[in-house]
Amino acid sequence: MGAMFSHMTENGDLTMVDVGDKEQTQRLAMARGEIILSAKTLDLLLEKALPKGDVLATAKVAGIMAAKRTSELIPLCHTLNLSYVDLRFTVDVQRLRIIIDSEIRCTGQTGAEMEALMAVQVAALTIYDMCKAVQKDIVVGPCRLMHKSGGRGGTYEAISDDDHPTDDPVE
């Protein structure tokens, strides 16, 4: 028989994983995503000349808020007491994109991967929202986990931005 999913009972019913017996460890999760803009929109963003104001400052706050509320939106996600949330933006003018990196830290019984991914996605959507008045065809690009450490699962490190998920079986 195939691998058992952690959020399913033997009968196939959904369940929240019981992490009560797991050891509390330091957890770190980092995710990366991107958003692609036109040259005109990117220039306006950098000049802080868009109608809604400072896009990256607003996106940073939105991403932090989203990380803290992840369990309210993802049905089987545990509530975590986050000790650190940060988002960093790298503007790649040549490729007309903004790279969004999140970093989440906590001490707990389960990882913070969902919080890291949520922070990036909401930051990207906030950028979209703040730029849509001047551009409708903005592309919210790929988003993925770049690093996670802590807990029984050990450490995961993405090899590079070009490293893509495989169809390898779940361990």
C-alpha positions as CSV (number, residue, x, y, z in Angstrom):
1,M,0.0,0.0,0.0
2,G,1.1,3.6,-0.7
3,A,2.4,6.1,1.9
4,M,-0.1,7.2,4.6
5,F,-0.8,10.9,4.6
6,S,-0.3,12.5,8.0
7,H,-3.6,14.4,7.7
8,M,-5.8,11.4,6.9
9,T,-7.0,8.6,9.1
10,E,-6.9,4.9,8.0
11,N,-10.5,5.5,6.8
12,G,-9.5,8.4,4.6
13,D,-11.0,11.1,6.9
14,L,-9.2,14.4,7.4
15,T,-7.6,15.0,10.8
16,M,-5.3,17.5,12.4
17,V,-2.0,15.9,13.3
18,D,-1.5,15.4,17.0
19,V,1.9,17.0,17.8
20,G,1.4,16.8,21.6
21,D,4.1,14.2,22.0
22,K,6.6,15.9,19.8
23,E,9.7,17.6,21.2
24,Q,9.8,21.4,21.1
25,T,12.7,22.5,18.9
26,Q,14.0,25.6,17.3
27,R,12.3,25.9,13.9
28,L,13.3,27.9,10.9
29,A,11.6,28.2,7.5
30,M,12.4,30.3,4.5
31,A,10.5,30.7,1.3
32,R,10.9,32.6,-1.9
33,G,8.6,33.9,-4.5
34,E,8.5,36.6,-7.2
35,I,6.2,39.0,-9.0
36,I,6.8,40.2,-12.5
37,L,5.9,43.8,-13.4
38,S,6.3,46.0,-16.5
39,A,9.3,48.4,-16.7
40,K,6.9,51.4,-16.2
41,T,5.3,49.9,-13.1
42,L,8.6,48.9,-11.6
43,D,9.9,52.4,-12.2
44,L,6.8,53.9,-10.4
45,L,7.3,51.5,-7.6
46,L,10.9,52.4,-7.1
47,E,10.1,56.1,-7.2
48,K,7.3,55.5,-4.7
49,A,5.0,57.2,-7.1
50,L,2.2,54.7,-7.3
51,P,-1.3,56.0,-6.2
52,K,-1.5,53.7,-3.1
53,G,1.9,54.7,-1.6
54,D,5.0,52.8,-0.5
55,V,4.4,49.3,-2.0
56,L,7.2,47.3,-0.5
57,A,6.7,48.7,3.0
58,T,3.0,47.8,2.8
59,A,3.8,44.4,1.4
60,K,6.2,43.7,4.2
61,V,3.6,44.4,6.9
62,A,1.0,42.4,5.0
63,G,3.4,39.4,4.8
64,I,4.2,39.6,8.5
65,M,0.5,39.8,9.4
66,A,-0.3,36.8,7.1
67,A,2.4,34.6,8.7
68,K,0.9,35.3,12.1
69,R,-2.6,34.3,10.8
70,T,-1.7,31.2,8.7
71,S,-3.6,28.8,10.9
72,E,-6.8,30.8,10.4
73,L,-6.7,30.2,6.6
74,I,-5.1,26.7,6.2
75,P,-7.6,24.3,7.8
76,L,-5.3,21.7,9.3
77,C,-2.4,24.0,10.1
78,H,-1.4,24.4,13.8
79,T,-1.2,27.8,15.5
80,L,2.4,28.7,16.1
81,N,3.9,31.2,18.5
82,L,6.3,32.9,16.1
83,S,9.4,34.5,17.5
84,Y,10.6,36.2,14.3
85,V,9.1,37.1,10.9
86,D,10.9,39.0,8.2
87,L,10.4,39.7,4.5
88,R,13.1,41.0,2.2
89,F,12.6,42.3,-1.3
90,T,15.2,42.2,-4.1
91,V,14.3,44.3,-7.2
92,D,15.7,42.7,-10.3
93,V,15.4,45.6,-12.8
94,Q,16.8,43.6,-15.7
95,R,14.3,40.7,-15.4
96,L,11.4,43.1,-14.3
97,R,10.7,41.2,-11.1
98,I,10.7,41.6,-7.4
99,I,12.0,38.6,-5.5
100,I,10.3,38.1,-2.1
101,D,12.1,36.2,0.6
102,S,10.6,35.3,4.0
103,E,12.2,34.0,7.1
104,I,10.2,32.6,10.0
105,R,11.5,31.4,13.4
106,C,9.8,29.8,16.3
107,T,10.2,27.2,19.0
108,G,7.6,24.5,18.7
109,Q,6.4,21.0,18.0
110,T,5.7,21.6,14.3
111,G,7.4,23.5,11.5
112,A,6.8,26.9,10.1
113,E,6.9,26.2,6.4
114,M,3.3,27.2,5.8
115,E,3.9,30.5,7.5
116,A,6.9,31.2,5.3
117,L,5.0,30.4,2.2
118,M,1.9,32.4,3.3
119,A,4.1,35.5,4.0
120,V,5.5,35.4,0.5
121,Q,2.2,34.9,-1.2
122,V,0.4,37.6,0.7
123,A,3.3,40.0,0.1
124,A,3.1,39.3,-3.6
125,L,-0.7,39.8,-3.7
126,T,-0.3,43.1,-1.8
127,I,2.2,44.3,-4.4
128,Y,-0.3,43.2,-7.1
129,D,-3.1,45.1,-5.3
130,M,-1.1,48.3,-5.0
131,C,0.1,48.2,-8.6
132,K,-3.1,47.1,-10.4
133,A,-4.3,50.7,-11.0
134,V,-1.4,51.1,-13.5
135,Q,-1.0,47.5,-14.7
136,K,-3.5,44.7,-15.0
137,D,-1.2,41.9,-16.4
138,I,1.1,41.6,-13.4
139,V,2.3,38.0,-13.0
140,V,2.5,36.4,-9.5
141,G,5.3,33.9,-10.1
142,P,6.5,30.7,-8.5
143,C,6.8,30.4,-4.8
144,R,8.6,27.6,-2.9
145,L,10.2,26.6,0.3
146,M,13.9,27.3,0.3
147,H,15.0,26.1,3.7
148,K,13.5,24.4,6.8
149,S,15.2,23.1,9.9
150,G,14.2,21.8,13.2
151,G,12.2,18.8,14.3
152,R,12.3,15.1,13.3
153,G,12.3,15.9,9.6
154,G,15.7,17.5,9.8
155,T,16.9,20.1,7.4
156,Y,15.8,20.7,3.9
157,E,17.8,23.1,1.7
158,A,16.8,23.9,-1.9
159,I,19.8,23.5,-4.1
160,S,19.2,26.6,-6.2
161,D,16.4,28.7,-7.7
162,D,16.5,26.3,-10.6
163,D,16.0,23.2,-8.4
164,H,12.5,21.9,-9.0
165,P,10.4,19.4,-7.1
166,T,10.6,15.8,-8.3
167,D,8.2,12.9,-8.2
168,D,10.4,11.2,-5.7
169,P,8.3,9.2,-3.1
170,V,7.6,10.8,0.3
171,E,10.0,9.4,2.9
